[in-house]
Amino acid sequence: MTAQSADLALVAAAALPGAAAVPVLNRTVQVQRLGLVAYLPAWALQEELLAATVAIKTQNRLAEKADDGAATAPLPTPNHLLLCQHPHTYTLGKSGKPEHLLLDETGLQAHGATFHRINRGGDITYHGPGQLVGYPILDLDNFRPDIGWYLRALEEAVIHALAEYGLAAGRIPGLTGVWLGWEPGAANPRKICAMGVKCSRWTTMHGFALNVNPDLSYFGHIVPCGITDKAVTSLAQELQRPISVEEVEERLLPHLLQQLGATPLTTNSA
């Protein structure tokens, strides 16, 4: 049975007289292309979408508890994917060390950068123009409630997209994200895509940052993800040619949807 036919079977079962209410799985994803957007408004939008999804899940749970015997079909929960770029920004996750930012306030201003402590996992990272940032706000109950699977799915999508450019990307055991020179014994391991997520009631936020053609000198002002012995790279640096974020976005999106088992609902542009 395919995922789609299984979903239809759940809907049909919920419609039978006397049947117990069952979840209606929604694997469609609304994709929004936000363009270049400041970090805080993008974070606020994520929080807003997450809160709306959690509210639906709470409503469904309360309705299930109050059920008097008549089957009440739960409301489906939405899924979103925000794609964007940010101005020069440094963010520090909950487990991060402030000393991994090597700039003081004056230094941040001199480089036109901002700094934010945020509620994702992980240490410090950089966002900036030329970096493709993806924020999936997904109800994993619609897909698979497993954070490990979810992170591997994001990584796998990036690995497949990079393979289209002839790059053999992969993972380094014990580290999140996607790497080049990842093979055991490789002389020059370098990170091309960072990841950090938060999950509340199996609803995700934050996500991934794929270096397409950013100014890599900005990574020199942090200890990226708290890792001192590995480099950071970009797609443009590896290919030694210009490449646009928009082009990579179009190549990556189908892989993301495929790895998640999702379909696009609508695509909005900024």
Secondary structure by P-SEA (a helix, b strand, c coil): ccaaaaaaaaaaaaacccccccccccccccccccccccaaaaaaaaaaaaaaaaaaaaaaaaaaaaccccccccbbbbbbbbbbcccbbbbbccccccccccccaaaaaaacbbbbbcccccccccccccbbbbbbbcccccccccaaaaaaaaaaaaaaaaaaaccccccccccccccccccccccbbbbcbbbbbccccccccccccccccccccccccccccccccbbbbcccccccbbbbaaaaaaaaaaaaaaaacccccccccc
